[in-house]
Structures are given as C-alpha cells and as structure tokens.
C-alpha cells in the first residue's frame, strides 16, 4: 500500500458561517473522489460558531477561587466546567475532564490558540462541535469525498507529547478488528483491535502544523471499507475502563 498525505495550505481565517467545505474544495483544486479528508476541529468549530467570548461568562465562586489559586482566568475555568460532564482530575492548575461527548481530554477541549475575536476587546476560546460526527457527515456530503475525519490534539496517559485523534468520523469504520485472524505463525489473534481513525488522524497531523496554518489534509492511496462511520466506538465503555 502506498499512502500519500498532503496538507492543504492557503485556507483563509475561518469565521462563523463560512462555507468550510467550499474553502477546502478550492484549496484542493480538483475532485476528491475516494480521498480521505482530515480536518482540524478548530476550523470546524469556528465555521459552526462554537466560539465563546469569555467576557460573556459569569464565573462561579468555585471557578474564581480555583482560578485565583492557580493564576488562571476564572471565566476560562467556568467555561471548561460547563463543557464537562465529569471532572477526572483538577490539580496544579491542570484540568482533565470528560466532555459531554465522552472524550477525556485536557480542559474539556476548550482552546484559546489561533482564535481571533469578532468582538472588539473580546477574549475568545473555541469549544468542541456539538456533534462532531454530524459535522463530519455534512462535510463528506458537501465535499463528495470518500471519508472525513475531524481531529483534535489529545495528550496520552503515560506518554509525553500530543497527537491528533479522531473526534468525528464519516465514511469509514473507526476500528479495525483483527481478532480471529491468524498471525504469521498461524496463531489466532485474541485482542488486537486497531484504532484506524486515530492512526489516520495522527499521520495527517504530521502535515497539519498549527504554526503553519494548515487545518486540513488529503489522504490518498489508503485502502478501507466504506461505512457510515462514527467516532463513538473509539470511546472505551466505562465497564471496560480499568482506570475510571
């Protein structure tokens, strides 16, 4: 298999209401066909208006106290709490939270990097799309492409550094189950399930560098089975989570 991953540079600053699919098509400059289009969450959130001006947030007393203790903006803390359905850990100024989607990530996906305010004097942050799978389905239909993966950068337990993972999927199954297949020695595999969408997201992340303004990538040459797809199967069920 020969895979090619090309970053899409030249997209303008995305704002609420922009035709993101149209901007991607223009940058791709050609039919997408069976291409897998990988898109950063940030531009999806911006186009959908998932941007919050912190000046509109009235922080709770808890957010004020915790923010003062760790020298963090209480309004940002309050927004993170509102985007969380469960706090996994709050310590030393860091917040690990489970979002309403079920993702476990730093700051519940709230992010202030590369966010321009549309309000004079505003101090804005993006939040995750309300339904990343639905966002991926809309983009796939508008782009007439093989599949769409919406990504965000997550940390990983026991490992340093961030990697891109899939938070929205359309057009492919996010997991590839090897269980029951034979290895090269003829032994049946017992537990190997590959996070296919995450591997594609991480690979595309190599060309989607934030500082270079590359919010999307095109993956061609990869073989996969067409499916409706969703990021939901990537979330480990609570009864299987040994660290919950």
N, C-alpha and C positions, 0 to 999 in steps of 0.2 A: 504494500500500500504506500502510495506517495501522497503526502498531505502538504498542502500549501496554505499558509496563513498570511494574509495581507491586511495591514492596518489601514483604516480609512482616515486619512488626514484631510484637512481643509473644511471640515464642517464648521459653520458659524456658531457663535454662542447661542445655545438653545434656550428659549423662553417659553412661558406658558402659552399654550395654544398653537405652537409651531407644529408644522407637519413634519414630524421626525422621520417618517417613512420616506417622504419626498426628499428630505435632505440626504438620507442615506442613499437613495436611488441615484441622486445627482452625483454624489461623491463616488459611487461605484461605477458610474458611467458605462452601463451595459446591463443586459438581462442577468438576473441572479440564478434562475433555474434551480438546480439542486444544491446551491450554495447554502451552507450554514452561516447565518449572520449572528454574530455575537455583539451585544450592545451593553454598554455600561449603564448601570442603574441610574447614575447621576443625571444623564440626559433624558432618560425615560421619566424620572421624577420631575425634572424641570418642565418638560413638554406637557405633562399632565397637571402641572400646578401644585405638585407636592413639595412646596417651598413655604416655610413658615418664617415670618418676621418675628424675631424674639421680642421686639417692642410690644407685640400683641399678647405676650404671655404674662400672666399674673402668677408668680411662683408661690407655692405653698410654703408654710413655715418650715417644713422639713427640708424643702429644696434650698431655702435661704440659709438654714443652719448648716446643711451639709456643704453647700457651695462655699460658704464663708470659711468653713473648717479646712477645705482643700483648695481654696483660692480658685474656684470655678464659678462661672456665671450661673446664678440661681435660675435664670429663665431657661437656660440650656438644660440644666438638670431637670427642671419641671417638664420640659418637652420630652426628654428621654423617658421619664417616668410615665408620661401619658402614652408613649408609643410601646410600652412594655405591658405584658400580661403577667410576667413573673420576673423578679429580680433574682438572678443567680448568685451574684456577688457584688458588693459595694465595699471597696477597700482601697485606701491610699489614693483617693481621687479617681479611681477607675470603677467603671460600671459595666458589668456583664449582665445582659438581660435577654430574656426570651421575648421576641416580638409577638404581636397578635397573629402573625402568620405561622409562628412556631420556630422561627430561626433563632438560634442562640448566638449573639454577637456583641461586640463592644458597642455601648451607647445606643442599643436597640436600633442600629442603622442610621441614627441621626448624624449628619455630617455637615461641616461648615467649609470644607475645602472646595475651591473652584465654584463658589456660589456668589453671583452678583445680585445685589438688591435692586428690585424695581421700585423701591420706596426710598425717597430721599432720607438719609440718616438711618436707613434700615440696617439691621444686623440679622442676616438670614441664615437658615440651615435647611437642608433638604431632609425629607423623611422618605422611607421606602414607599413605592407604589402601593396602593390599596390592595391590588390583586395582580402581582407580577406575572402569573400565568396568563391571565386575561390580557395583560399588556403585550405579552409575547405573541398570543394568538392574533391580536389585532395587527401587530407589526408584520407577522408572517403573511397574513392575508393581503395586506397593503403592498408588501414587497414582492409577493408571488415567488417566494423562495422556498428552499427545502425545509429549513428549520430555523428557529430563532431561540437564542439563549440570552437571557438577561442576567448580568453578573454583578456581584459586589465583592469587595475585598474583605475577607474574614481572617482573623487570627486562628491558630490551631492549638489545641491542648498539647503540651509537652514539646512544642516546636516553636522556634523563633521565626519571625517574619510573617508577612501576609501573603495570601494567594487569592486569586479570583475563584469564586464558586458560583454555581448557578442558583439563582433565586426565582427565575421564571423560565419555563421551557414550553416550546410548542414545536411539534413536528417530529420528535424522536422520544424514545423511552430514555429516562434519565439513568437507569441502571441496566447493566448487562449481567445476567445471571449465568455463571459458569458452572454452577453446581450440577453434578451428574455427568459433566463432560470428563473425558479421560485426559490425564496429563501425558507427557511424552513417555512415561514409564508404564502407562496403562492403568494407573490408579485413578479412581473416580474422585473428582474434586468435591469437597464437602462444604466449604464455606465461602468460596470466592465469588463475591458479587462486586463488579466494578462500577464505580460512580462515574459513568460515562460522561454525563453532562458537566460534572465538576472538572474532569480531566480536559475536556474541550475548553471550558472556561479558563482554566489555568494556563493552557497552552496559548490561547488567544491573548491572555494578559501580558505575554512577552512583548507583544507589539502595541498594546493599548496603554501606553505610558501616560500617566496623568499630566506630567510636566510638559509633554509634547502635544497635548490637546488631541489625542486620538481616542475617541469614545466608542469606536466600533471596529470590528474586524470581519473579514470574509474567510471562511474555511472551506477549501475545496479539496477534492480527492479522497475525502473520508467516506468509508462505507458504513451505512447504518440502515436499519429497517424503519420505514415510515410509520409513524404513530401519532396519535393526538398529543401525547406528552404532557407532563406536569412536573414541577419541582417538588411536589408534596412527598413522593416516595423517598426523596433524599433525606427527609427528616426522620430520625430514629424514633420509634414509638416509645413512650415512657416505660412500658413494661420490659423493654429490651435495653434500656439505658442504665448501665451499671453505675453511672456517676451522678444520677439525678438525686 
